[in-house]
Amino acid sequence: MSPQPLLPADKVLAVAAALRTDGKTPHLTHGTEDKPIQLGQTQIFAVRFEDSDTWAVRIPIHQDGTLSPSFIADLVQDEVDTLLKLNEAGFRWAPKLIGSDSSFDNPLGRPYMVVNWLPGVALEWSSALAAEKRQKVLCQLADIQLNLAQCTSESRSSDLAQRHLMDIIGSKVSRVMNGTLPEVDLRSCFVLRALVRKAVRAESPLFALTHSNLAAHKIIVDSDYNITGVVDWKLARFRPLEVALKWPRLLAVGRDVADSSSPKDNTSVESVLPYPELAADRQVFLSHLSSLASSDSAHSSLAASMNSILTDPVVDWKNLIIDSCFSKGLHRWMAERSWLIKGLGHDVELIVQDPANRAVDAEIDNFLRSEHEGAFTRDELVEMCKSK
């Protein structure tokens, strides 16, 4: 059940009014007079001023107590910082930040953001959507991803793709060892390290911002299916270009596409291959990338890179391996199915199935040679891997 509104409307309106210098009075609109819009754990109030300027007051509501106040404050501040960066870069599909307070010490008693209201509605993506509308949305999505990468790319010569992902897995190792990540086992962390070396080969120093969850309900479209904006940037992060230029969520396979209740003995990568309708949508996306790559577009080079990444025969397996670095749920799901390595070649299969654990031992040694040296002993890690 969605959380009930907790905040008096007059306080929301007062926060919005304080951000105007002309004394104009706002009122609630777009149905939020009765109750706020609920988007995940965020409540959204739409406020309109006398001059028709319309804003969204976004307030995180986490009633289950799973997130600490400081964590919620950090989430809001992260999104504020991201929107500022996107606004300064001229990325026109992000909401314009008008005001914010990431603390609980304000009239609302909790963190909030105020952004401009994006006209339109959340995209409804289903097989019922006409082909020409699907194509229009997909081509725009490709343009948006390329534009996002273009305007936020930066070089990080000391943080290449593999090292970036290894550091994230290293954090998992530490959490498993200290008991704060019970969902995964230690051996699977070192198996994942070895598989990342197979999934990520290009070591470009380029990083770019990625939304991280470009799902349909985060995409706002008008009545003609023009994308007017993308919302919910709290999980946006700078990632290696090879990681950033991936399928948007509505074209990706994962536990929401490959049934999460599928048998654990189904260890073949074929189990996550795209179904015919998804494959057709992907072809539209790829055709648009190919067209951009062969043009004199400002994004031609990035389009060529993205097209190369997405046409890899095992792109879906690679993306699942990469995403497992960030998601403990997917990490566990993949580990329970032997990382879907069947059919990927003997060298990949041996990483997971070698009774001598040579790949795991090598990754333990590599881990200890990194900045984690001294945190754990080799014997501790080996013993913990055996105790699975």
C-alpha positions in Angstrom: 0.0 0.0 0.0 1.3 3.5 -0.9 2.2 5.7 2.1 -0.4 8.2 3.0 0.4 11.9 2.7 2.3 13.0 5.7 2.8 16.7 4.9 0.3 19.5 5.2 -0.3 21.2 1.9 0.2 24.7 3.3 3.8 23.8 4.2 4.5 22.5 0.7 3.0 25.7 -0.7 5.0 27.9 1.7 8.3 26.2 0.7 7.5 26.8 -3.0 6.4 30.4 -2.4 9.7 31.1 -0.6 11.6 30.3 -3.7 9.9 33.2 -5.6 11.0 36.7 -5.2 7.9 38.3 -6.7 5.5 37.3 -4.0 3.2 35.3 -6.4 1.0 32.8 -4.7 1.1 29.1 -5.7 -1.7 26.5 -5.5 -1.6 22.7 -5.9 -2.5 21.3 -9.3 -2.4 18.1 -11.4 -4.5 16.2 -8.9 -2.1 16.7 -6.0 -4.8 18.9 -4.3 -6.2 15.6 -3.0 -3.1 13.5 -2.6 0.5 13.7 -3.9 1.8 11.6 -6.8 3.6 8.5 -5.5 6.7 7.5 -7.4 8.4 4.7 -5.6 9.3 6.1 -2.2 8.9 9.7 -3.4 5.8 11.9 -3.0 5.4 14.7 -5.5 3.3 17.8 -5.2 2.6 19.9 -8.3 2.4 23.7 -7.5 1.3 26.3 -10.0 1.8 30.1 -9.8 -0.4 32.9 -11.1 1.9 33.2 -14.2 1.3 29.5 -15.0 4.9 28.6 -13.9 4.6 25.0 -12.6 7.0 23.2 -10.3 7.3 19.8 -8.7 8.1 19.5 -5.0 9.7 16.1 -4.6 9.9 14.6 -1.0 11.3 11.2 -0.2 9.0 9.3 2.2 10.6 6.1 3.7 8.2 4.9 6.3 9.6 1.4 6.8 12.6 2.6 8.6 15.1 0.7 6.5 17.0 3.9 5.5 18.6 6.1 8.1 17.9 9.9 8.1 21.5 10.5 7.1 21.3 8.1 4.2 18.0 9.7 2.9 19.7 13.2 3.2 22.7 11.9 1.2 20.4 10.5 -1.5 18.7 13.9 -1.9 22.0 15.7 -1.9 23.4 13.3 -4.5 20.4 14.0 -6.8 20.7 17.7 -6.2 24.4 17.6 -7.2 23.6 15.5 -10.3 20.9 17.9 -11.4 23.2 20.9 -11.0 25.8 19.2 -13.1 23.3 18.3 -15.8 21.7 21.8 -15.8 25.2 23.4 -16.1 26.1 21.0 -18.9 22.9 22.0 -20.9 21.4 18.5 -20.8 17.8 19.5 -21.6 16.0 16.3 -20.6 16.8 16.7 -16.9 14.5 18.7 -14.7 15.8 22.2 -13.8 16.7 22.5 -10.1 14.9 25.4 -8.5 15.7 24.8 -4.8 16.4 22.1 -2.3 17.2 21.3 1.3 18.8 17.9 2.0 18.4 18.3 5.8 15.5 17.5 8.1 15.8 21.0 9.6 13.2 22.9 7.4 9.5 23.6 7.4 8.7 20.2 5.9 10.7 18.3 8.5 12.4 16.2 5.8 14.6 16.7 2.7 13.1 17.9 -0.5 13.8 19.2 -4.0 11.9 21.6 -6.1 12.3 21.3 -9.9 10.4 22.5 -12.9 7.3 20.4 -13.9 7.9 18.3 -16.9 4.9 18.4 -19.2 3.4 15.0 -20.2 2.9 11.6 -18.5 5.1 8.6 -17.7 5.7 6.4 -20.7 3.6 3.3 -20.8 5.7 0.7 -22.6 3.8 -2.4 -23.6 3.1 -4.6 -26.7 0.0 -2.6 -27.3 2.0 0.5 -28.2 1.9 1.1 -32.0 5.2 0.3 -33.9 5.7 3.9 -35.1 5.4 5.2 -31.6 7.8 2.6 -30.3 10.3 3.5 -33.0 10.0 7.2 -32.2 10.6 6.7 -28.5 13.6 4.3 -29.1 15.3 6.7 -31.4 14.9 9.5 -28.9 16.3 7.3 -26.1 19.4 6.6 -28.2 19.9 10.3 -28.7 19.4 11.1 -25.0 21.9 8.5 -23.9 24.5 9.8 -26.4 23.8 13.4 -25.4 24.2 12.5 -21.7 27.5 10.7 -22.4 28.7 13.6 -24.6 28.0 16.4 -22.2 29.3 14.6 -19.0 32.3 12.6 -20.3 35.6 13.1 -18.5 39.0 11.4 -18.5 40.1 9.5 -15.4 43.5 7.9 -16.3 43.9 6.5 -12.9 40.5 4.7 -12.8 40.1 2.4 -15.7 37.0 0.2 -16.2 38.2 -3.0 -14.7 39.8 -1.3 -11.7 36.6 0.7 -11.1 34.5 -2.5 -11.0 37.2 -4.4 -8.9 37.0 -1.6 -6.3 33.3 -2.0 -6.1 33.6 -5.8 -5.6 36.4 -5.1 -3.1 33.9 -3.2 -1.0 31.6 -6.3 -1.2 34.5 -8.5 0.0 35.0 -6.2 3.0 31.3 -6.2 3.8 31.0 -10.0 3.5 34.0 -10.4 5.8 32.6 -8.1 8.5 29.1 -9.6 8.3 27.2 -6.7 6.8 26.5 -8.4 3.4 25.0 -11.8 4.3 23.1 -12.0 1.0 26.2 -13.2 -0.9 29.1 -15.5 -0.1 32.8 -14.6 -0.3 33.8 -17.1 -3.0 31.2 -15.7 -5.4 32.9 -12.3 -5.0 36.2 -13.6 -6.2 34.5 -15.5 -9.0 32.8 -12.3 -10.0 36.2 -10.5 -10.1 37.5 -13.2 -12.5 34.4 -12.9 -14.7 34.6 -9.1 -14.9 38.0 -9.6 -16.6 36.1 -11.5 -19.3 33.2 -9.1 -19.5 35.1 -5.8 -19.6 38.1 -5.7 -22.0 38.3 -2.1 -23.2 40.3 0.0 -20.8 39.4 3.5 -21.9 40.0 6.3 -19.4 36.7 7.9 -20.4 33.8 8.0 -17.8 30.3 9.4 -18.3 27.2 9.9 -16.2 24.6 7.2 -16.5 21.0 7.4 -15.2 21.4 3.7 -13.9 17.6 3.0 -14.1 16.2 4.3 -17.4 12.9 2.5 -17.0 9.7 3.5 -18.8 8.1 5.1 -15.7 11.1 7.4 -15.4 10.6 8.7 -19.0 8.1 11.6 -19.5 6.4 11.9 -22.9 3.8 14.3 -24.4 0.8 13.3 -26.4 2.9 12.9 -29.5 5.4 10.6 -27.8 8.1 13.3 -27.7 10.3 12.7 -24.7 10.1 15.9 -22.6 12.3 14.7 -19.8 13.8 12.0 -17.6 13.1 11.9 -13.8 14.6 10.3 -10.7 18.4 10.9 -11.0 19.3 9.9 -7.4 21.1 6.7 -8.5 23.0 8.4 -11.4 26.7 7.7 -11.2 29.8 8.2 -13.3 30.8 4.9 -14.8 33.4 3.8 -17.4 32.1 4.5 -20.9 31.8 0.8 -21.6 29.4 0.5 -18.7 27.6 3.8 -19.3 26.7 3.0 -23.0 24.4 0.1 -22.3 20.8 -0.8 -23.1 18.2 1.4 -21.4 16.3 -0.7 -18.9 13.3 -1.2 -21.2 15.6 -2.9 -23.7 17.7 -4.8 -21.2 17.4 -8.4 -20.0 17.7 -9.1 -16.3 15.8 -10.7 -13.5 12.7 -8.7 -14.5 12.9 -10.2 -18.1 14.6 -13.5 -17.4 12.1 -14.9 -14.8 13.7 -14.5 -11.3 12.0 -17.8 -10.3 13.6 -19.7 -13.2 15.2 -23.1 -12.2 18.6 -22.8 -10.7 19.9 -25.6 -12.9 19.3 -23.4 -15.9 22.9 -22.2 -16.3 23.0 -21.2 -20.0 23.3 -17.7 -21.2 20.6 -18.6 -23.7 18.1 -18.3 -20.9 18.4 -14.6 -21.0 18.4 -14.0 -24.7 15.9 -11.3 -25.8 12.4 -12.5 -26.9 11.3 -11.6 -30.4 9.5 -8.4 -29.6 12.5 -7.1 -27.5 14.9 -8.2 -30.3 12.8 -6.1 -32.8 12.9 -3.1 -30.5 16.6 -3.5 -30.2 17.1 -3.5 -33.9 15.3 -0.2 -34.2 17.7 1.2 -31.5 20.8 -0.2 -33.3 19.7 1.0 -36.7 19.4 4.5 -35.3 22.9 4.2 -33.8 24.3 2.9 -37.0 22.8 5.8 -38.9 24.3 8.3 -36.5 27.7 6.6 -36.6 27.9 7.0 -40.4 26.7 10.7 -40.3 28.5 13.9 -39.5 26.6 14.1 -36.3 28.3 15.5 -33.2 27.6 12.1 -31.6 28.9 9.9 -34.5 32.0 8.6 -32.6 30.0 7.8 -29.5 27.3 6.2 -31.6 29.8 4.0 -33.2 31.2 3.0 -29.8 27.8 2.3 -28.4 26.8 0.3 -31.5 30.0 -1.8 -31.1 29.3 -2.5 -27.5 25.6 -3.5 -28.0 26.2 -5.7 -31.0 28.6 -8.0 -29.1 27.1 -11.5 -29.3 27.2 -11.9 -25.5 26.3 -8.3 -24.6 23.5 -9.5 -22.3 25.8 -11.8 -20.3 28.4 -9.1 -20.0 25.8 -6.6 -18.8 24.5 -9.1 -16.2 28.1 -9.6 -14.9 28.6 -5.8 -14.7 25.3 -5.2 -13.1 26.1 -7.9 -10.5 28.9 -5.7 -9.2 26.2 -3.1 -8.2 23.3 -5.3 -7.2 23.5 -7.9 -4.4 20.2 -9.4 -5.6 21.5 -10.0 -9.1 24.8 -11.1 -7.8 23.1 -13.8 -5.8 20.7 -14.8 -8.6 23.6 -15.2 -11.1 25.8 -17.1 -8.6 22.9 -19.5 -8.0 22.8 -20.3 -11.7 26.6 -20.7 -12.1 26.8 -17.2 -13.6 25.1 -18.5 -16.8 28.5 -19.6 -18.2 27.3 -22.6 -20.1 28.1 -22.1 -23.8 30.6 -19.3 -23.2 33.7 -21.4 -23.7 36.0 -23.6 -21.6 38.0 -20.7 -20.2 35.0 -19.0 -18.8 33.4 -22.2 -17.5 36.6 -23.1 -15.7 36.5 -19.9 -13.7 33.3 -21.1 -12.0 33.6 -24.9 -12.1 37.3 -25.6 -11.5 37.6 -27.8 -8.4 41.1 -26.6 -7.9 39.8 -23.0 -7.5 42.8 -21.6 -9.5 40.8 -18.5 -10.7 39.6 -17.8 -7.1 43.1 -18.2 -5.7 44.5 -15.9 -8.3 41.9 -13.3 -7.5 42.6 -13.5 -3.8 46.3 -12.9 -4.5 45.4 -10.0 -6.8 43.0 -8.6 -4.2 45.7 -8.7 -1.5 48.2 -6.9 -3.7 45.8 -4.0 -4.1 45.0 -1.3 -1.6 43.3 -4.0 0.5 46.7 -5.4 1.6 46.8 -5.8 5.4 43.0 -5.7 5.9 42.7 -9.5 5.7 45.2 -12.4 5.5 45.3 -14.9 2.6 44.5 -17.7 5.0 41.4 -15.9 6.3 40.1 -15.3 2.8 40.8 -18.9 1.6 39.2 -20.4 4.6 36.1 -18.2 4.3 35.7 -19.2 0.6 35.8 -22.9 1.6 33.2 -22.4 4.3 30.5 -21.7 1.8 
